[in-house]
Amino acid sequence: MKKIKILLVIIPMIALSINLSGAETFEETKNEKGMGLLIGDPVAVSVKAPVNDRNFWDFRVGIWTWYFWHDQEYNTPYLSIDYNWFFPLENSPHYFYTGLGLAFFLSDNPKDVNDYDACAAVRFPIGRQLYKSEDFSIIFEVAPIYQFAPPYDAKPYIFELNAGIMFRHYFN
């Protein structure tokens, strides 16, 4: 299991350094509405709703699995709402986004010793588009999260981490 955890950290790092996007340029970048599946932690369905050319809402519902990072399975229902800033780097096929959001865990945080019915956290998503065709893309995202309600003592970590690969279909 330890080797799998190491691979889940190393593979995305390599993916961030590889350009799979092909011929797209800064001028061809579009902020399109879409729907996708995030595979990782959490496993979730995502809906991307553009606000303007460079901002979008990302709504997700799924299961926070925790199994990838801990040797125990915690299938916690999960909902998140993020507001993101989407930006390409000029004259480059590399596209990034960053944002701020809220995550809601509709069950007790299993790492907390208190027995809460639900909890809320702030999210800081950072993503990179790895591949894009006309109506499909592959995106890597990592998001540090901090549970604030109810507050808990997250020993040995202050932040938790969401990460995964998103497969998204765009509606042109």
C-alpha positions as CSV (number, residue, x, y, z in Angstrom):
1,M,0.0,0.0,0.0
2,K,2.9,2.4,0.7
3,K,4.1,2.0,-2.9
4,I,0.7,3.0,-4.2
5,K,0.7,6.1,-2.0
6,I,4.1,7.1,-3.3
7,L,2.9,6.6,-6.9
8,L,-0.2,8.7,-6.3
9,V,2.1,11.6,-5.3
10,I,4.8,11.1,-7.9
11,I,2.6,10.5,-11.0
12,P,0.8,13.9,-10.7
13,M,4.1,15.7,-10.3
14,I,5.4,14.2,-13.5
15,A,2.1,14.9,-15.2
16,L,2.4,18.6,-14.3
17,S,5.6,18.8,-16.2
18,I,4.4,17.2,-19.4
19,N,2.6,19.0,-22.1
20,L,-0.2,16.8,-23.5
21,S,-2.3,19.7,-24.8
22,G,-0.9,19.7,-28.3
23,A,-1.4,22.7,-30.6
24,E,-3.7,25.0,-28.5
25,T,-2.5,28.5,-27.9
26,F,-3.4,31.3,-25.5
27,E,-5.8,32.8,-28.0
28,E,-7.7,29.5,-28.4
29,T,-8.4,29.1,-24.7
30,K,-12.1,29.0,-23.9
31,N,-13.9,28.8,-20.5
32,E,-16.7,26.4,-21.3
33,K,-19.4,24.7,-19.3
34,G,-18.9,21.1,-18.7
35,M,-19.5,18.0,-16.5
36,G,-16.9,15.6,-15.3
37,L,-15.8,12.8,-13.0
38,L,-13.1,13.3,-10.5
39,I,-11.2,10.1,-9.6
40,G,-9.1,10.4,-6.5
41,D,-9.9,11.7,-3.0
42,P,-12.8,12.6,-3.2
43,V,-14.5,10.6,-6.0
44,A,-17.1,13.0,-7.3
45,V,-19.2,14.3,-10.1
46,S,-18.3,17.8,-11.1
47,V,-20.3,20.5,-12.9
48,K,-18.3,23.5,-14.3
49,A,-20.4,26.7,-14.8
50,P,-18.5,29.7,-16.3
51,V,-19.2,33.1,-14.9
52,N,-17.1,35.0,-17.6
53,D,-14.1,34.4,-19.8
54,R,-11.7,33.7,-16.8
55,N,-13.9,32.7,-13.8
56,F,-16.1,29.7,-13.1
57,W,-18.0,27.9,-10.4
58,D,-17.3,24.2,-9.8
59,F,-20.0,22.2,-8.0
60,R,-19.1,18.7,-6.8
61,V,-21.0,15.9,-5.1
62,G,-19.4,12.5,-4.2
63,I,-17.7,10.4,-1.6
64,W,-14.6,11.5,0.4
65,T,-12.8,8.1,0.4
66,W,-9.7,8.8,2.5
67,Y,-8.6,5.3,1.6
68,F,-5.8,6.4,-0.6
69,W,-4.0,8.2,2.3
70,H,-5.0,6.1,5.2
71,D,-5.2,2.4,5.7
72,Q,-8.8,2.6,6.6
73,E,-11.9,3.3,4.5
74,Y,-14.2,6.2,5.4
75,N,-17.0,6.6,2.8
76,T,-18.0,10.1,3.8
77,P,-20.6,11.9,1.6
78,Y,-19.1,15.1,0.2
79,L,-20.3,18.3,-1.4
80,S,-18.1,21.2,-2.5
81,I,-18.6,24.6,-4.1
82,D,-15.5,26.4,-5.5
83,Y,-15.1,29.8,-7.3
84,N,-12.1,29.5,-9.6
85,W,-9.9,31.8,-11.7
86,F,-8.9,30.1,-14.9
87,F,-5.8,31.4,-16.7
88,P,-3.6,30.2,-19.5
89,L,0.1,31.2,-19.7
90,E,0.6,33.4,-22.7
91,N,2.0,31.7,-25.8
92,S,1.8,28.3,-24.0
93,P,-0.6,25.4,-24.1
94,H,-0.4,25.2,-20.3
95,Y,-3.7,26.1,-18.5
96,F,-4.1,26.6,-14.8
97,Y,-6.8,27.5,-12.3
98,T,-6.8,28.4,-8.7
99,G,-9.7,29.2,-6.4
100,L,-11.4,29.3,-3.1
101,G,-14.3,27.1,-2.0
102,L,-16.2,25.4,0.7
103,A,-16.5,21.7,1.3
104,F,-19.2,20.0,3.4
105,F,-18.8,16.5,4.8
106,L,-22.2,15.1,5.5
107,S,-21.0,12.7,8.2
108,D,-18.6,12.8,11.0
109,N,-14.9,13.4,10.3
110,P,-13.5,10.0,11.2
111,K,-10.2,11.5,12.3
112,D,-11.9,13.7,14.9
113,V,-12.6,12.1,18.3
114,N,-15.8,14.1,18.8
115,D,-19.0,12.7,17.3
116,Y,-20.3,15.4,14.9
117,D,-23.1,14.9,12.4
118,A,-21.4,17.0,9.7
119,C,-18.5,19.4,9.2
120,A,-17.4,22.2,6.9
121,A,-14.0,23.1,5.5
122,V,-12.4,25.8,3.3
123,R,-10.8,24.6,0.1
124,F,-7.9,26.1,-2.0
125,P,-8.1,24.2,-5.4
126,I,-5.2,24.4,-7.8
127,G,-5.6,22.6,-11.1
128,R,-3.9,22.1,-14.5
129,Q,-5.4,21.0,-17.7
130,L,-3.2,18.1,-19.0
131,Y,-5.1,17.4,-22.2
132,K,-7.9,19.1,-24.2
133,S,-9.8,18.2,-27.3
134,E,-12.8,20.1,-28.7
135,D,-15.2,18.6,-26.1
136,F,-13.1,16.7,-23.6
137,S,-10.3,17.4,-21.2
138,I,-8.2,15.7,-18.5
139,I,-7.3,17.9,-15.5
140,F,-5.1,17.3,-12.4
141,E,-6.2,19.1,-9.3
142,V,-4.9,19.3,-5.8
143,A,-6.7,21.2,-3.0
144,P,-5.5,21.8,0.6
145,I,-8.5,21.9,2.9
146,Y,-9.0,23.1,6.4
147,Q,-11.9,22.1,8.6
148,F,-13.3,25.1,10.5
149,A,-16.7,24.0,11.6
150,P,-16.7,22.4,14.0
151,P,-13.0,23.0,14.7
152,Y,-10.9,20.0,15.4
153,D,-7.3,19.2,16.3
154,A,-5.9,17.7,13.2
155,K,-2.8,16.0,14.5
156,P,-0.3,15.6,13.0
157,Y,-1.7,17.7,10.1
158,I,-3.1,21.2,10.0
159,F,-4.5,20.8,6.5
160,E,-6.0,17.8,4.7
161,L,-5.5,17.3,1.0
162,N,-7.9,16.5,-1.8
163,A,-6.3,15.4,-5.1
164,G,-7.4,13.7,-8.3
165,I,-7.7,13.4,-12.0
166,M,-10.8,14.9,-13.6
167,F,-12.2,13.7,-16.9
168,R,-14.5,16.5,-18.2
169,H,-16.9,16.7,-21.1
170,Y,-17.7,20.2,-22.5
171,F,-21.0,21.3,-23.9
172,N,-20.3,23.6,-26.8
